[in-house]
């Protein structure tokens, strides 16, 4: 049995700000349970749902040193859908109404979390073969393991995998302060082969440098981060680690996202009755949102964190022209940067019959939008994997995406000559290219519905469940542990 502990800052259902939580909260369920014992450790945030917090059981407590600080660590545990979860409790670090705050607070919070995770291992009766760390918040786990704990027998054999869900967020902060927080030896901040990066310390870089293997969430993104345009300043390092760099595309939770059983949607449907099923859902959603109730209008969904990564600048630039020249309705769900939230407020006021937006997040709305829309727009500037496009296809809602990262790997562009493909795509980060492809898609929807319905069928039949990806992670686990077996 190979024992693996996922170390992450978020996982559904406990805490979610983005796709990372969907991945950490679903992937562990899909491993071969005879061979892999996969568990998860998270911070115990005060802002987690009270009902979920109430289910956690106290295991033990101890203290951890962060340089001159001595901090309390409580460990809690629970089982959720067959997966064992552990939580690190500290009311000072994990207080507040959201998991992340200012970077100068977060660097200390996650240095503490990383050390607390490592020191919790002897207490939780689970000596992992592999610590599988996710994103910059856990980048110091491999660093501490190799520097501070390396010589201790208990830790010596533990391997680490570091998965990058987003290269843009690196956890960068002043070297002097991070040295004081972490108590890590000075020499690892001095050279480019350690934590130093452009004059700052960099947690993501720590994870990449010190882990036994590095992975990211799609093969295409794995390529992009080795280039100047996609490397966010770390492309040189990615090239140096290219022999241990893997691209494994994410899956989605097929139990959670299933039009056949989804309790949130008006009418359940399968690939066989998708046309009628989607129509009913669309009319019900239009009615509920106060949009004109019309089946023939081309309805486009957007569900996204509202950040520049997601291509909202293209939408801001072209939305007037879209509404002037196309018969469309937009249904938008998400939160994020104020400028994009305001943009959608503005367009909703200007075109109340054509655009509905909810600034916030709601599972119920999300599922309804996936089920009801005709198309799903994701014009990302960059996209490590992207999950929305896969959820949309599962519900027969055709993705319209920019060809980048995981979007390129998962959406096959419709080819009218060969009649294949599962969605639509454009290549350059250009608003008129996006407009052109939106019109092209709308045209097929309006003029050639039978063709459209065939694309829907193909999209729904694609397999985006975790099966294949979990197998790829298993192969990676086997590889990383080969020399300790
Ligand atoms: C991040 C990326 C997104 C990816 C997700 C899960 O949110 O931006 O592309 O799907 O992580 O890996």
Boltz pocket constraint, residues with backbone or C-beta under 6 A from the ligand:
constraints:
  - pocket:
      binder: B
      contacts: [[A, 18], [A, 19], [A, 20], [A, 23], [A, 164], [A, 165], [A, 166], [A, 217], [A, 250], [A, 383], [A, 384], [A, 385], [A, 386], [A, 387], [A, 406]]
      max_distance: 6.0
